[in-house]
């Protein structure tokens, strides 16, 4: 069984890998993607410096450091350093009487709402157009070719995927907000922030064709989630059903994204059908005005992918939908991260809306006056950035 799993992970033929190279050589020598820019400048000092943003040491050390700091903050600030002067007691809510902090929290959530919406409307339509054009060009084979050749390094998609990766560093501010509110950083949030950063890095670093799925799915859900946090930080009342629906949407995002991306493991492209499909799909570059002579058109991208498959395949054998071992590794890392994350979300859902919901109903009559007196602070979501956070 273990040998079969190893074969699935490593022994498939990937068109962009050197056939004689070892697995580690393929991963180490896979070229870094070019810097995605709107101008003619092809490079960025931050992108290509010795401590560049795609160096594995940066996301790995940042994720580990954040995770450890989150655990330390829980112990020191929440459980031991609250208003009890370092001797325990209730942790202080620094935002309660500070208009400046509340305003900063609203601005933080509003900025992420706008940014997430901007990312979604630029990534999702471009990817859907690519897939639709493949289907119109040659039916199922055209759709398969399009799904297997959506390029992360295509300039239009690359810039949004790369910036989405960088945004994961900024989003740890959510955890700082929880500490300022006197709330603990739950395992769900700390695991989510740390893991999402690593997953976006490896997907972009190795140019996984599936990275658009994570970017589109996640940015779409983030738009709704951070919009809710804006209103919650303004202390607008929300029905419990809305909070429950957001958590359900987050779980559906994780489950559906994992299923959709793993389908590519079972897709095979055949040289004759693939090249015919690429040649027939002449309407591809007519569907999106962003595709011009300055950038590779979907037609040329699909033709290149077809040629890679034709050259790499032996005889009539097909080639993998996945282009490289690095892209395959990125998919496996994302899947390994998503499954525990889904379990954590399910546990949160049960504790908050099933078991917690029944307890809340039991106590509702006796605590109504207290909730009114505290102006909504008894609600864990009342001030925004609650524990249902989906990174």
Secondary structure, DSSP 8 states (H G I E B T S, - for coil): -HHHHHHHHHSS--TTS-TTS-HHHHHHHS-------SSS----HHHHSTT-TTSHHHHHHHHHHHHHHHHHHIIIIIIISSTTTTS-S----TTTT-HHHHHHHHHHHHHHHHHHHHHHHHHHHHHHHHHHHHHHHHHHHHHHHHHTT--TTSHHHHHHHHHHHHHHHHTTHHHHHHHHTT----HHHHHHHHHHHHHHHHHHHTT-TTHHHHHHHHHHHHHHHHHHHHHHHTT----HHHHHHHHHHHHHHHHHHHHHHHGGGG-EE-HHHHHHHHHH-TTGGGS-TT--TTS--HHHHHHHHHHHHHHHS-TT--EESS--HHHHHHHHHHHHHHHHHHHHHHHHHIIIIIIHHHHHHHHHHHHHHHHHHTTTTTSTTTTS--TT---
